[in-house]
Amino acid sequence: MAPVEVANCQDVWRAISFKTAHARDATLRAMQFGHHPEIWRRFPELAAGTLYVAGIRPQVSVATQAERFNAIAKSRLDAAGTESDLPEIKAWRAVFSRMGLKPTQYRCASESLLRRFRKEGALPPIHPLIDLCNAASIAYAIPVAALDAAQIAWPLQVRPATGDENYLSFANEVEHPEPGEVTFADARGQAHARRWTHRQSGLSAIRDGTASVLIVMEAVHASAAADAQALRDALADAIAEAWGAVPQRGFLTAASATFEFG
C-alpha cells in the first residue's frame, strides 16, 4: 500500500502546484492597464506612456530631479505666455470640448498644475513621488496619473462609464461618474478618475504606505507619441535616480493597447 500512498501524495502535490501556478499566472495576467476600443475610436490621436514601479518609500528627496523639471516648465511658460498657449494644453482643451465639457471649467491635470505654478512660482509638496510626477507633468504639459497599485482591483481600463461606478473623492465622498463619462475603471467597478484626466480618486491616491505604483501619461497633441515616450523615459530615469528602483516601461497605441506588468 505504501507505494500507492506515495503516488497519491505526489499527485496531490502536483495538483496543488498546478493550481498555485495557475492562480499566480492569473494574477499576473490581471495586472493590466489599457484603454477601451471606444476610446481609441473616438480619440485616435491618443498616445500613452506607462510605468510600473515597486519599492517606493516616502523618505526620499526628489528636490534635484524636480527642480530640473520645474526649470523646463518655467522656460516654456516664459516663452508661451500662459499654459493655455501650449500645444499640449490646447489639444486637451479640444478633447474636453468634444466630450461636452467646458475647458475652462474642467481642466486636464497638467493645465491645473501649470496654472498654479505660473501664479505661485512653485507647487506644494505632497509626497516625493507625487512631487516628482507633478514636476514632470508641468515640464511636458502632459497629464500624469500616479495610482497606488494595491488599491486597484485589476485589470484597470480607461473607458466610458456606465454610471454605476463608485468614485471616492478626496473629501471622502462617494460620487458616480455620469454614463459615458471617460473614467479609469477597475474590475470591481471602482472609478479612479473623473472626466478622464481632470481629477484622480482619493481611493488610489499615493500615501506614505504606498509601495507599488502605476503611472500613466496621456497626450493628444500632434507630437503626442514622441513626447509621451520622452516624458515616460525622463520620469523613469528620475525615479531610478531617487529610489534606486527600475520601473517597467510601456507605451500604448491603438495597435498595442495593453500594458502588462508586475
PARO-570228 format. One record per residue (C-alpha): residue in three letters; y, z, x. Coordinates in steps of 0.2 Angstrom, whole numbers, padded with zeros to 4 digits, always signed. Example, Ala and Ser with C-alpha at 12.3 -4.5 7.8 and 13.67 -1.06 7.14 Angstrom:
BEGIN
ALA-0022+0039+0062/SER-0005+0036+0068/
***
This chain:
BEGIN
MET+0000+0000+0000/ALA+0012+0003+0014/PRO+0015-0015+0019/VAL+0019-0019+0001/GLU+0031-0005+0000/VAL+0040-0011+0016/ALA+0041-0028+0009/ASN+0048-0022-0007/CYS+0061-0012+0003/GLN+0066-0027+0013/ASP+0068-0037-0002/VAL+0079-0024-0010/TRP+0090-0023+0006/ARG+0091-0042+0006/ALA+0096-0042-0012/ILE+0109-0028-0008/SER+0115-0038+0007/PHE+0117-0054-0003/LYS+0127-0045-0017/THR+0138-0037-0004/ALA+0141-0053+0005/HIS+0144-0062-0012/ALA+0156-0049-0018/ARG+0166-0050-0001/ASP+0166-0069-0002/ALA+0173-0067-0020/THR+0186-0055-0014/LEU+0192-0067+0000/ARG+0192-0082-0012/ALA+0203-0071-0024/MET+0216-0068-0011/GLN+0225-0084-0015/PHE+0243-0089-0019/GLY+0249-0106-0026/HIS+0259-0115-0040/HIS+0253-0121-0056/PRO+0251-0140-0058/GLU+0265-0140-0071/ILE+0277-0133-0058/TRP+0273-0147-0046/ARG+0275-0160-0060/ARG+0292-0153-0065/PHE+0299-0149-0048/PRO+0291-0162-0036/GLU+0304-0158-0023/LEU+0297-0141-0020/ALA+0291-0135-0003/ALA+0284-0118+0000/GLY+0281-0109+0016/THR+0270-0094+0016/LEU+0265-0079+0027/TYR+0252-0065+0026/VAL+0254-0051+0037/ALA+0245-0034+0039/GLY+0249-0019+0049/ILE+0267-0017+0043/ARG+0274+0001+0045/PRO+0292+0007+0042/GLN+0295+0015+0059/VAL+0301-0001+0067/SER+0318-0008+0072/VAL+0322-0026+0067/ALA+0341-0025+0072/THR+0339-0038+0086/GLN+0330-0050+0075/ALA+0341-0048+0060/GLU+0357-0050+0070/ARG+0351-0067+0076/PHE+0348-0072+0058/ASN+0365-0065+0052/ALA+0374-0074+0066/ILE+0367-0091+0059/ALA+0372-0086+0041/LYS+0389-0082+0046/SER+0391-0098+0056/ARG+0385-0108+0041/LEU+0396-0099+0029/ASP+0411-0101+0040/ALA+0408-0120+0041/ALA+0404-0122+0022/GLY+0417-0111+0014/THR+0406-0102+0002/GLU+0387-0101-0002/SER+0388-0112-0017/ASP+0393-0126-0005/LEU+0377-0125+0005/PRO+0364-0139+0000/GLU+0350-0127-0002/ILE+0360-0117-0015/LYS+0366-0132-0024/ALA+0348-0138-0026/TRP+0343-0121-0033/ARG+0358-0121-0045/ALA+0352-0138-0051/VAL+0334-0132-0054/PHE+0341-0117-0063/SER+0351-0128-0074/ARG+0335-0139-0078/MET+0326-0123-0083/GLY+0340-0120-0096/LEU+0349-0106-0086/LYS+0367-0104-0081/PRO+0368-0105-0062/THR+0382-0093-0061/GLN+0374-0080-0072/TYR+0356-0081-0064/ARG+0357-0085-0046/CYS+0342-0088-0034/ALA+0339-0073-0022/SER+0346-0081-0007/GLU+0363-0085-0016/SER+0365-0067-0021/LEU+0362-0061-0004/LEU+0374-0074+0004/ARG+0387-0069-0009/ARG+0386-0051-0004/PHE+0385-0055+0014/ARG+0401-0065+0013/LYS+0410-0052+0004/GLU+0404-0036+0013/GLY+0400-0044+0030/ALA+0383-0035+0030/LEU+0368-0032+0019/PRO+0362-0014+0016/PRO+0347-0008+0025/ILE+0331-0005+0013/HIS+0315-0007+0024/PRO+0313-0015+0040/LEU+0303-0029+0033/ILE+0315-0032+0018/ASP+0329-0031+0030/LEU+0321-0045+0041/CYS+0317-0056+0026/ASN+0334-0054+0019/ALA+0342-0059+0035/ALA+0331-0074+0037/SER+0334-0079+0019/ILE+0353-0080+0022/ALA+0351-0089+0038/TYR+0342-0103+0030/ALA+0349-0101+0012/ILE+0331-0101+0005/PRO+0324-0088-0006/VAL+0311-0076+0002/ALA+0300-0066-0008/ALA+0290-0051+0000/LEU+0276-0044-0010/ASP+0265-0029-0007/ALA+0248-0036-0007/ALA+0240-0020-0013/GLN+0249-0021-0029/ILE+0244-0038-0034/ALA+0228-0042-0044/TRP+0223-0058-0035/PRO+0225-0073-0037/LEU+0244-0075-0039/GLN+0251-0090-0046/VAL+0269-0097-0049/ARG+0268-0103-0067/PRO+0276-0104-0084/ALA+0275-0088-0093/THR+0265-0086-0109/GLY+0277-0072-0115/ASP+0263-0059-0114/GLU+0265-0054-0096/ASN+0272-0037-0091/TYR+0286-0036-0078/LEU+0291-0019-0071/SER+0310-0018-0067/PHE+0317-0008-0053/ALA+0323+0003-0066/ASN+0305+0007-0071/GLU+0307-0003-0087/VAL+0294-0015-0094/GLU+0300-0032-0098/HIS+0291-0048-0104/PRO+0296-0065-0097/GLU+0301-0077-0110/PRO+0287-0090-0115/GLY+0289-0105-0102/GLU+0300-0095-0090/VAL+0294-0098-0072/THR+0286-0082-0065/PHE+0274-0075-0052/ALA+0259-0070-0062/ASP+0243-0062-0057/ALA+0225-0060-0064/ARG+0230-0045-0074/GLY+0245-0053-0082/GLN+0257-0044-0072/ALA+0273-0053-0068/HIS+0280-0051-0051/ALA+0296-0061-0053/ARG+0309-0065-0067/ARG+0316-0083-0068/TRP+0307-0089-0053/THR+0317-0085-0038/HIS+0330-0074-0047/ARG+0323-0057-0046/GLN+0307-0048-0040/SER+0297-0035-0048/GLY+0298-0016-0044/LEU+0279-0016-0045/SER+0275-0026-0029/ALA+0291-0021-0020/ILE+0290-0016-0002/ARG+0289+0003+0001/ASP+0286+0014+0016/GLY+0267+0015+0011/THR+0266-0004+0011/ALA+0254-0011+0024/SER+0250-0029+0020/VAL+0262-0042+0013/LEU+0263-0059+0006/ILE+0279-0068+0010/VAL+0284-0084+0000/MET+0299-0095+0005/GLU+0303-0109-0008/ALA+0315-0123-0006/VAL+0320-0138-0017/HIS+0334-0147-0007/ALA+0332-0164+0002/SER+0325-0157+0018/ALA+0315-0143+0010/ALA+0299-0147+0018/ALA+0306-0146+0036/ASP+0317-0131+0033/ALA+0304-0121+0024/GLN+0292-0123+0038/ALA+0306-0119+0051/LEU+0310-0103+0041/ARG+0292-0098+0040/ASP+0290-0100+0059/ALA+0306-0091+0063/LEU+0301-0077+0052/ALA+0283-0076+0058/ASP+0290-0075+0076/ALA+0302-0061+0072/ILE+0288-0051+0063/ALA+0277-0053+0078/GLU+0291-0048+0089/ALA+0295-0032+0079/TRP+0277-0027+0074/GLY+0266-0035+0086/ALA+0256-0042+0071/VAL+0252-0061+0070/PRO+0255-0067+0052/GLN+0244-0080+0044/ARG+0254-0096+0040/GLY+0253-0108+0026/PHE+0263-0122+0019/LEU+0261-0128+0001/THR+0264-0145-0007/ALA+0258-0154-0022/ALA+0244-0161-0011/SER+0239-0144-0003/ALA+0244-0131-0017/THR+0234-0116-0012/PHE+0236-0103+0002/GLU+0220-0093+0005/PHE+0222-0078+0016/GLY+0215-0060+0020/
***
